[in-house]
Amino acid sequence: MILFYGRGDDPPLQTAVEAARELEQDLIWLDQCGLDRADLLVSVTEHGATGVLTLDGRSVELDAISGIYARPLDIPRSHADTLARARSETFHELFLEWLELAPTLVVNRPSDMDSNGSKPYQAQLIGAAGFDVPETLVTSSPEEARAFWRDHERVIFKSISGVRSIVTELDESQAARLDRLRDLPVQLQQMVSGEDVRVHVIGKQVFACAITSEATDYRYAHYHGNAADLSPIDLPVDVSDRCLLLSQQLQLPFCGIDLRRSPSGQWVCFEVNPMPAYTYFERETGLPISRALITLLATGTRKS
């Protein structure tokens, strides 16, 4: 049995549930919009964590779950009943704690996603896996930022944290506001020219696609009247192996890795997304990402 956890309005979760049904997998979907109707009993002993999950009158032994796909988002503010909302929030906290203890495959455990909370820290882990990373500066000093820009001529900036931000190239108009860095540090990186490549690692499978776009951040190309064309590609064996190694070292059985292939053939890695919104890439390329995810979850692995 596969357990899904997240919000019903989240496309990646919806797509995964649909794939599980198409593959005729037994499943239970724990929708964050209805946590006030759920109960979780967990017993922790020296032999591990066991218990029972009950949802709308259906009870499931936790030991019967082969894999868990968790995309925890904010609890919806749809509860008119404050008690129901408080119950949902308490359940959510307990469930996340259980994910850390669950002896089965979890995609992905909350603690293993923490590396994405600090982009500079994650960059060091990426480098340790053998990837090149762009020259980077994290600063709250306008003077240091301007010097970095002068040295590298073309520079982009983005959020330091795991909060999604739009990657933007630093230009004269942006540079005029660099004094604001004194209030909020930012991460600047040397602009790397080349072709964007998005890699999804699912267990031991690797799916890659190339993205052609004139936009600095192809994810938002349509907002600026630009197009983004995606096509499946086969990675060189050494790059594919490096992606698998990075996934394993970060303990992320499912992740999205952002690469750029330079004109000289250099492969640069920008970051690793521990909760990838894969549906865009699957829709545009036909890559069987959701089916591979369900196969992984159905097979499952248990902690020793």
N, C-alpha and C positions, 0 to 999 in steps of 0.2 A: 504494500500500500504506500502511496505517495501522499505526503501532507503538504499542502500549499498554504502559505501564510502571507497576507498582504491585503491591499484594498481592491475592491471589485472594479474600480475605475482605472486600474493600472494596466495598460496594454501588455507589457511583458508577462505579467501574471496571467491575464486573460488568455493570451496566446499559448502559454505553457499548459494551462488547464485544458484548453481545446485540443492540444496535441496529445495530452494524456488520454482524453476520451476517445480520440481517433485511434489510438493504439490500444484501446480497451484496457486501460490500467485502472485498478481500484484506487480511488482517491478520496480525500476529504479536504475541503476548501474552507479554511478558517479565515473568513472575511473580517477585516478590521472594522467594518461598519456594523458588525453584529456581535462583538465580543461580550456584550452584556448578557448574551444568551449562552455563553460557553463556560465550561468548568474544566479546570486542570488540577489533577491530583498527582503530585510527584513525591515519591519516596526515595530518599538518597541513603544508601548503605555503603559498606566497604566494597560491595560487589557492583556498584553503579547506581544509575537512576532509573527507576521504573515508575509506572503509574498509569493513569487513565485520562483520556481526553473525552469530554462529552460536549456535543454540539447539537442543539435542537432535538434532544432525546436520544441521539445516537452515541453510543460509547465505544471507544476504540482503545485497545491496549497499546501503550506506547511502544512496547516491544514488537508490535506487528507492523510498525512503520519502517519501510526500507530506505526511504530518503525524504528529505525535507527541502523544499524550495521556499526560502523566506525573503520577501522584499518588504521589510517593515518600513512603513511611511508614517507620517503623523496621523494620530487618531482623528477621523473626520469630526467636525464640529456640528454634527447633525442631530445629536441627542438633545431633545428638549428637556429630558429628565436629567437633572444634575447627578442623581444617584447612579443612573445607568452609565453616564459618562465616567464617573469616578470608578465604577466597577470595571469598565472597559480599560481604563488606564492602568489599574492595578493588575488586571489579567495580562496586559501587554508587557508590563515590567517582569512579571513572573515567567511569561513565555520566553522572553529574551534570555533570562537567566537559565531556563531549561535548555535552550539551544546550545549553551556552552557545555552542558553536561550530557546531552543526548548521545547515546553510544552508536548512533547510526550516522549515515552521511548527511551533512548539513551544507547546503549551498546558499549562502556561506555563513559561517559562524560570525556573530557580531564582532568578537575580539580580533578575528583575522582580517576584518575589513578596516581596522583602525589605521593601517599604514597610509590609507588615502586621506586621512585627516590632516596630514602635513605633507604637502607636495615636496618640499626640500628633503624631508626624511625619506620619502618613498624613492626619490631620485637616487639616493645613495644605495638603496636596495636594488634598484634597477641596474646601476653600474656594477654592483657585486655579482649580478647574474651574467655579466659580459656584454651588456649593451652600451653603446655610446650615448651620452646625454648632452644636451646643449649646455654651453657656457651659461651659468646662471648667477644672478645676484638677487638676494632678498635684502631689502633695505627700507628704512624710513628716512633716509637722507636724500634730499633733492640733489645735492651736489654729487653724491656717489652715483645716483641714477643717471645724471647728465654725463658724467665721465664714462660710464658703462656704454651709454648710447653713442658717444663720440668714438669710443674704441671699436665698437662692432658695427657702426653705421646703420644696420637694420636690426631692430629689437622689438620683441613682443612683450606684453605684460598680461598677467592673469592672477587669479586668486591664489593665496598660499594654502588655503584650507581645502577640505573636500567639497565645499559648496560650489556648485557648478557656476562657472563664469564664462563670459565670451572672450575668447582669445583675440586681442587687438594689437595691431602694430602701432608702436609709438611714433607719432608724427609731431609736427610743430604745434598743432592745436592742442594735442594731448600734453606735450612737454610744457606748455604754458601753465599747466595745472599741477606740476610736480611738487609744488610747495605743500600740497595736501598730503603728501606722504608722511609728513610729521605726525599726522593724526591716524594714519592707517598704512602700515607697511604693505609692500607689494612685491611680487616676484617678477623679475625681468629675465628674459632669455634671449640669447643670440638667435636671430632668425635663421632657420635652416631651410634652404630651398630644396625642392624635390616633390615627390608624389606621396600623398598621404596613403597609409595602409592601415586598415583596422583589422585586428586579429581577435577572434574569439577562441579561447581555450576552454574545452569542455572535457574534463577528465584527461584522457590521453589523446583527444582529437583536437585538431587545429583547423579552423576555418578562417580564411583571409580574403579580404577584398580591397581593391585599389579604388581610391576616390580622386576624381579629376574635378577641380573647382578653382575658380579665380578668387574665391573668398579666402580671407586669412583663416577663418574658422568655418569649415564647410558645413558644420551642424546648423549654422544660421544663414547659409547662403541665400535661401529663398527670401529672407527678410530684406536683402539688399539687391534683389533683382538678378542674382547670380544662380547658376545651375550647379548641381553636384551630380556627377555621373559615377555610379558604382558598378564594379564588375568583379567577379570572383577571380582570384589568382592562386597559383601554387607558390608557396614560399620556398626559397632555397633551404635545403635540409638543415644547414647550420643555424639559420634564423628560426626555423620552426622548432628545432631542439632548444634553442635559447628561450623561446616563448614558453615551452613546456617547463623548462627549468625555473623560469621566473614564477610561473603559476604555482609550482610545487614549493618553492622557497617562501612565497607569500602565503602558502596554505589556502589558496583560493582555487577550488576545483572548477569554478566557472568565473571567468573574468574577461574583460575587454581591454586589449593592449593597443595603445596608439603609437604607431611607428611612422617614420618618414624615410623614404628611400631617396638619397641624394643623387644628382646626376653622375657622381663619381662611383656610385654603388655602395656608399656608406649607409648603414641602417642605424637610425637614431630613434631612441625610445623616449617619448614624452611622459607618459603616465600609464597607470594600470587602474581600470575602473572595476571595483569589486562588486558592483551591482549594475551591470550594463543593461541599457535599454536596447536590447538586441533586435527588437522588432523592425526598426527602420532598415537595418542592414539585411535582415532576412527577407523583408518585402521587396527591397530593391534588387537583390541578387539571386534570390531563390535558394540560398544556402540553407541546409536543413538544421538550423541551430536549435530550434525548439524540440525537434524530434530527438536530436542527439542528447539534449538536456534530460528529456524524459527517460531515455534509455539508461542514462547514467543514474538517475534517481531510482529507477525500477530495480537496477542491479544492486545498488547500495553497497556500502562497506561499513563494517562495525569497528568501533574502537576496541583495541585489545585491552 
